[in-house]
Amino acid sequence: MNVTVIGTGYVGLVTGACFAEFGMSVTCVDKDKDKIAALNRGEIPIFEPGLEEIVRRNQNSGRLHFTTDTRTAIQRALVIFIAVPTPPQSDGSTDLSYVDQVSRTIGENLNGYKVVVTKSTVPVRTAERVKRGINEAIKESDSQRHHCSVASNPEFLREGSAVEDFMRPDRVVIGADDEQAVAILRDLYAPLNLIDVPLVISSVATAELIKYASNVFLAVKISFINEIANLCEAVGADVHDVARAMGLDGRIGRKFLHPGPGFGGSCFPKDTMSLVQFSRELGVEQRLASAVCEVNVAQRERMADKIENMVGGLEEKTIAFLGLSYKPNTDDVRDSPSIDIIQKLQSRGARIRCYDPQAMENARRVLQDVVFCSDPYDTAKECDGLVLGTEWNEFRKLDFDRLSQLLVEPVVIDLRNIYGPEEMKRRGYRYAGVGR
């Protein structure tokens, strides 16, 4: 089966590479000539474990191609995935301008029946918008010969484990309103039958909403445990014990009950705001999702307060900050709590030295007037406190005897609860975690 993926961002690149790994003939299209040239040289623009090997293997086998020739890519494919950016606008709603452009381009280049699939996260009823855009672009004389089905196949990829998530997913959701599209997409995902991956077949609108409902529910869990962590600090309780006991209840589950500085990345913040906005337009207020947005903003402010209190004011103080990506195993700094908190500290007069194993290049584009360092120990030199902002594995076994000789004061603010209060006290540090 010939598959085309339009957009070579995070979702598009992983989707294209993994379908090629399934044995499909895949063409990934992007209008960015430099990015396509780099991909054809084997250069991967994102850090994602396992992705580089899959791309290289399938390029060498002739199953995976990268091009800027959108017309040819559309015309040779039976299935076309739309995987372009859908960034948030200033009011939290979703910018669908890239989706609209692609819809018109598909309509202008149709040469027979296609299944057009929205892979990008888009508000409910976007598939209808895509269908209109395609139909409006089809030449009137060709309208009887050229047509397509528009389906939804939301992605559930976690950055840092996206390849594994695609190859061994919890479920595959296919939203389509005609049997032909369902049959073709079933066939596309047939390799997953061997590992009994559940296939959820639904209407298009249902599939679009499943994505939002899933992500926002996880954001609710994170925000809830952060609120409980704040209460634990007020009453002298330990949030880890609370979360463990909660998680042992099968109705609740253990995942996403880890307190910290709030959620970030390209999905949870954007999707939560988008759900609030498009639901409001439909006259269905999402009060819980609205509260989650507020809690997440407040949690970052609270972390800045915690750091300021621990070092005794921020004016003229230098803070060492370890971890800039929004989570480990990715170089993504989009809506990263670390970036936001650093900027808050700077606005209060602090100087920042920072380090991240993978996200330094991306962080340079958004942070100003900070010192980027070579490792955790270089970062800590002559600093008034050390902040752990992302739980990278290399931060889990730091040499605190060495750090104590580098820091002005032995102060650690652990926003991810990597270490324990008693352990740090024994090492001679003043320590603050979250909810402990």
Steps between C-alpha positions, in 0.01 A plus 500: 500500500628848411477748785577872502556701816477876460710668768832374639471635852498275802178313418550487125856371513426228756182398315673478164803310629291250693261427212808435286619262772164321458595445135304781337642724228501841669568849368541780754442849361600839633532842340815569703773421245780510756324252728433259213862528383618423853266201529626365170851521647380296796493794742209482746378845617365376836638287781287188531651168613495237224373729224830558322559126460151439355531791256841385380393137462190582297674758284760238414227246420326747266176506699536852647540814290519872578399764247366851444300379197154507657313443172676172418479380860123557507438337164698182572335431836182323600515632857607857581569603858480864601763551770561875486531733801182613676640762739296685760383854432509778757153411632586131534310390189671290234657654191381287208659706223756227414224240489299726268798545267558126479129434436504734202820348368356149519187612316704665227703184439250217538528237227261237634362365824702571818457462872606828660577459869544772761788391723562843650302577815207708381170620651186297448345555156834581335456199269188670363709810439767295323237338277360842407845633422579206275168517317528875445842451341398218266440629153130488419564287192680242715251486785334180377827315438701608804379459854632394838407386847614709795582310818652566842783291645625687808852442625583402858877535483700589810816690424794290610320172425315587179642217289399240759158665535442473126629145463327370816209735571237462771238544229448634148206733445349521152224749441331464162148532370519260206588130480759537225715735707469276806607194296804678358614631838445159659729357235759772568517402867476124435861438618383581852255209492789271591525661843122535547490879514138613559351686204236758590274579204281807541349795322743773395376745763533236772861426404584870505354531849671184632836669456400807700320304768806280552757779523289729717419217741873440550549874553226485764686222685826697497330818620310314770811346653678836483217658697521215753879548518449863594260392773754243622754777549250695708412210732834317513394196297698317230341508155694191389322290761167659407555435129615142557194416708273665243667318213447160659128554451427332168240763419766774517828343385857608572589685183505881482490539878849648517511852647719765344507843338201435275455347157653635180592395148321532170184309595352534849501882531384555142238227504353608833463860384363390165235280662391793716474730198321283246263366767414857596423578135259206504335628818635221721726647768785276617540620858740230612732552203493876563603442861784274386644784291488730804660242729784441256582871477483540877726198559785655303466824695507299821825329393661839441388605849647181646838567339500863614420399859769234508780733390379798705394731218604505136646846448865460398484124567628240253295185452622175344219341298527138383248390237344719232285257299145454622573131572801266470601322178398787274652827384157668492475821702154603380305631801765344725446577870876544537514773237203679650640481853843621390340805340305567820822480702670741262213748533562496875868585463670160485791401279474154342752233413342196335559163339299230321627179335307555175299824498774766509471596133124544516523683831742753351219615272269593787725591794697821519774617736570155643828310514484162325737255664672174407381272783332512843822587681593782267145629551528504879814717520451791743122460503276574797277201440450204266162429335409163350246580230489182288553142618771394255671176602838670527362723776399199715850427631667839539820530704370723778836511680646657187201729456526629858848627421374682190183658639512813714237339725395131513144562387303268268149565371379177344196568284474134393558327836799309364655487846354463848497756784675273750770401255578862417498600866761231573714646225488839672268673255201722550249332277151566367298260291138518392244389756751340735 
